[in-house]
């Protein structure tokens, strides 16, 4: 199952995603963006938020149970959040710039 996530290590809290798509993003208690809804994540607003993120902190992950399981965006599965028992595949071929209008 594809899930939307914000890489907390890359997010700078600029709020572009929150302003672009408040249905899916909001600020967490830490001041950084977080995903607030996994419903209907293939919308144009999600794609625009992804392509507008200055640090590319927003992505999709396959098989992620939560944001930590999304492995903080590491497509090599070597980050601090990865558990070798997890079956996780980052959608590294996705390019939000090609999808945004």
N, C-alpha and C positions, 0 to 999 in steps of 0.2 A: 504494500500500500504506500503510495506516494504521500509524503508529508512535507509541509512547509516549515522551515526553521530559520532562526537568526543565530549566526555564529557570534556568541557573546564576546569572544576574544577579538573579533574584528570590528564589531559595532562601536561607533564613536558617539552614539546618542544624538545625532544631528536632527532626527525627526522627519526626514524626507518620506520614509515609508508610512509613518503615522499620519502625516498630512495627505499623502496620496491615497492611502487605503485604510481608513480607520476601522473598517469592518474586520480586517485581519491583523492589524498591528496597533500596539499601544506601548506606552512607556511602562516598564516594570519599576518596582521599588528601588532598583539599583540605578535608575536613570537611563537605562539602555532600552532599546526596542525589544519587544517580544511578540510572538505570535499569540493572538487571543482567540483565533478561530481556525479550525482546519476544514470548515465547510466551504465548498465551492472554491477551491484554491487555484483553479485554472482561469480566473477572470483576467480581463485586460488590466484592471487596476493592480492586481498582484504582479503581473508582468512588468508594468510600468514602475512599481515600487522597487522591484528587483533590479531593473536596469538603471534606476536613478540612484541607487545606493552607492555612495562614493567609495566605500570599502568592499563592495561585493559581499556583504555579510549575510545576504538573504539567498537561500537556495532551497531546492527540493532534495529530499532523501527518500530512498526506497527502503522499507522495512524498519524505519525508525519508530520506536515506541514513544519517545519523548525527545526534547531538545538535546539532552546529553547523549542519547543514542545516535543522534545525527552526527556525532563524532566531530563536532565543531568545524565542519567543512573539510576535514582531512580526507582526501580521496585515497591516501595511502594507508589509512587505518592505523596511524602511528601516534595519534594525539592522546591527550590525557583522559579523554572520555571513552575511549574504545575498550570494549571487553571482547576478547577473542571468541567468546561464546556467542556473541551477537551476529546475526546475519544481516549486514547492512551494506547497501550499495548506493553510493552517492551518484546522482545524475550529473556527471561531469561533462556530458555532451550538451546539456541545456545551455542555451545562450539567450538570456532575456532580451538583449538588444535586437535580436532577429525577430522576436515575437511581439514587441511593443509597436504600437502604431505611431 
